[in-house]
Amino acid sequence: KCEIEEEYYHKILGTCTSLQTLQIGITNDTLLKNVASSNGSTLNVFSFVGNRLGPSKGLKLIADSFLALTSLTIKDCDKMSDKILDTILRNCSNLTALSVAGCKKIKGSGFKS
C-alpha cells in the first residue's frame, strides 16, 4: 500500500492536467477543488475516500466540474447525501458506474429519478 502526502497530490495535479483516471485515498475539500480545476473536464474514472471532507461544497464540485465521468466511487463519505447524489446523477450524464459504499446518509431517494 502506497500513501502519498497531500502536498505531492497537489504537485502531481499541477503537472498532470489531462488525467482520465484518478484514484486517491482520503481527500478533503482543498484537494477535491484542485482535482476539479486541473482535471475536472478530462476525468472519466474517479475514486476517493471522503471522510475528511467539510461541508458539501466539495462534493458539489463533482456535479459541476466532472461532467465527463463514466465511473465514480466515493467511499465512507459522511457528507454525501441523496440531494448531492441526485445532482451528480443529473449533471454527469455519461456516468455508467457508481459506488457510494459507506456513505451513511444515502437512503436511496436519489435513485428514483
C-alpha positions in Angstrom: 0.0 0.0 0.0 1.4 3.4 -1.0 0.4 6.5 0.8 1.2 9.9 -0.7 1.2 13.1 1.3 -1.3 15.7 0.2 1.4 18.2 -0.9 2.5 15.6 -3.5 -1.0 15.1 -4.8 -1.1 18.9 -5.5 2.2 18.7 -7.3 1.1 15.8 -9.4 -2.2 17.5 -10.2 -0.3 20.7 -11.2 1.8 18.7 -13.7 -0.7 16.2 -15.0 -3.6 18.2 -16.3 -5.2 15.7 -18.7 -5.7 12.7 -16.4 -8.5 10.3 -17.4 -8.4 8.1 -14.4 -7.6 9.1 -10.8 -7.8 7.0 -7.7 -6.9 8.8 -4.4 -7.3 7.8 -0.8 -8.6 10.1 1.9 -9.3 13.5 0.5 -10.5 16.9 1.7 -12.2 19.9 0.1 -8.9 21.6 -0.9 -7.7 18.5 -2.8 -11.0 18.0 -4.4 -11.0 21.6 -5.6 -7.5 21.1 -7.1 -8.6 17.9 -8.9 -11.7 19.8 -10.3 -9.6 22.8 -11.5 -6.8 20.7 -13.0 -8.6 17.6 -14.4 -12.3 18.1 -13.9 -13.0 18.2 -17.7 -10.8 15.2 -18.6 -11.5 12.7 -15.8 -13.5 9.6 -16.8 -12.9 7.5 -13.7 -12.6 9.0 -10.3 -12.4 7.3 -6.9 -11.7 8.6 -3.4 -12.4 8.2 0.3 -14.3 11.2 1.6 -14.2 11.0 5.3 -12.2 14.3 5.6 -14.5 16.5 3.5 -16.0 19.6 5.0 -19.4 20.9 4.0 -20.9 19.6 0.8 -19.3 22.3 -1.4 -16.5 19.9 -2.4 -19.0 17.2 -3.4 -21.0 19.7 -5.4 -17.8 20.3 -7.4 -18.2 16.8 -8.7 -21.6 17.5 -10.2 -20.5 20.9 -11.6 -17.0 20.1 -12.8 -16.6 16.4 -13.6 -19.0 16.2 -16.5 -17.0 13.6 -18.5 -17.2 11.0 -15.7 -18.2 7.5 -16.6 -17.3 5.9 -13.3 -17.4 7.4 -9.8 -16.5 5.7 -6.5 -17.0 7.6 -3.2 -16.3 5.6 -0.1 -17.0 6.4 3.6 -18.2 10.0 3.0 -20.5 11.2 5.8 -21.2 14.4 3.8 -22.7 12.6 0.7 -26.5 12.9 0.8 -29.3 11.9 -1.5 -29.6 15.5 -2.6 -26.0 15.7 -3.7 -26.2 12.3 -5.3 -29.3 13.4 -7.3 -27.3 16.5 -8.6 -24.4 14.3 -9.6 -26.7 11.8 -11.4 -28.4 14.7 -13.3 -25.3 16.6 -14.3 -22.9 13.6 -15.0 -24.9 12.2 -17.9 -22.1 9.9 -19.0 -22.0 8.1 -15.7 -22.4 4.3 -16.1 -20.8 3.1 -12.8 -21.4 4.4 -9.3 -20.4 3.2 -5.9 -21.2 5.1 -2.7 -20.2 2.4 -0.2 -20.1 3.5 3.4 -21.8 6.8 2.7 -24.3 6.6 5.6 -26.6 9.5 4.6 -27.6 7.8 1.3 -31.1 6.4 1.7 -31.7 5.8 -2.0 -34.1 8.6 -2.9 -31.5 9.8 -5.4 -32.0 6.6 -7.5 -35.7 7.2 -8.0 -35.3 9.8 -10.8 
